[in-house]
Amino acid sequence: MSGIEGLSDANKGIFTMASCRHLSIAGCARTLLAAIVGLMVLAGAALAQTYPTKPITMIVVFAPGGPTDVLARIIADHMSRTLGQSIVIENVAGAGG
């Protein structure tokens, strides 16, 4: 008894459509092309989202008010204008290890 003999006619169709063994090379290529086009359509929907959707957090590993904090704020201001996205500076003293 082969693998699909015990299945109903509807299930045989689904089972055999999962493989390209019953198709010619051209039929298999068409099936593969249809799958690729379908994936590209789904990927296009994912790319339509704006990135990033939340503010960017820049972590400064020194206390606020120091030269590193000032430099980080200057860089964040330029990044914010370039990216069109708000950037939050978070000072975490001692996070440098």
PATILUM-980328 format. One record per residue (C-alpha): x, y, z; residue number from 0. Coordinates in steps of 0.05 Angstrom, whole numbers. Each point is the difference from the previous one (the first is absolute). Layout:
     xx     yy     zz num
      X      Y      Z NUM
...
This chain:
     xx     yy     zz num
      0      0      0   0
     30     66    -21   1
     -3     63     43   2
    -62     31    -31   3
    -45    -60    -15   4
    -35      4     67   5
    -18     73     -7   6
    -65     30    -26   7
      1     32    -70   8
      2     71     30   9
     60    -18     44  10
     35    -34    -57  11
     -2     65    -39  12
     29     40     58  13
     53    -53     14  14
     24     -4    -72  15
      0     76    -10  16
     52      5     55  17
     52    -32    -44  18
     22     12    -72  19
      9    -73    -17  20
    -64     -3    -41  21
     16     65    -38  22
     44     10    -59  23
     61     44      7  24
    -39     59    -28  25
    -57    -13     48  26
     47     -4     59  27
     34     64    -22  28
    -68     35     -4  29
    -17    -24     70  30
     66     24     27  31
     -8     67    -35  32
    -70      9     29  33
     27    -15     70  34
     57     51     -9  35
    -48     54    -25  36
    -46    -14     59  37
     57      8     49  38
     22     65    -33  39
    -70     28      7  40
      1    -17     74  41
     69     30      9  42
    -23     64    -34  43
    -54      8     53  44
     53     -7     55  45
     44     53    -34  46
    -57     50     -1  47
      6     10     75  48
     37     62     23  49
     65    -14     36  50
      9      8     58  51
    -69      5     29  52
     25     20     69  53
     50     53     21  54
     73    -20     -5  55
     34     -5     68  56
     74     18      2  57
     34    -25     64  58
     57     42     26  59
     42    -38     51  60
     23     61     38  61
    -35     48     48  62
    -41     57    -30  63
     33     67    -11  64
     68    -26    -19  65
     35      7    -67  66
    -24    -68    -24  67
    -72     19     15  68
      7     66    -38  69
     31    -36    -60  70
    -56    -52      1  71
    -53     55      0  72
     33     35    -59  73
      3    -66    -39  74
    -72    -16     20  75
    -24     68    -25  76
     33    -12    -68  77
    -27    -71     -4  78
    -70     23     18  79
      0     51    -57  80
     29    -50    -50  81
    -45    -58     18  82
    -62     40     16  83
     -8    -40     64  84
      4     22     73  85
     60    -24     39  86
      1     -7     76  87
     66      5     38  88
      4    -46     60  89
     58     11     47  90
     18    -64     38  91
     60     13     43  92
     42    -63     10  93
    -29    -37    -60  94
     69      0    -33  95
     21    -62     38  96
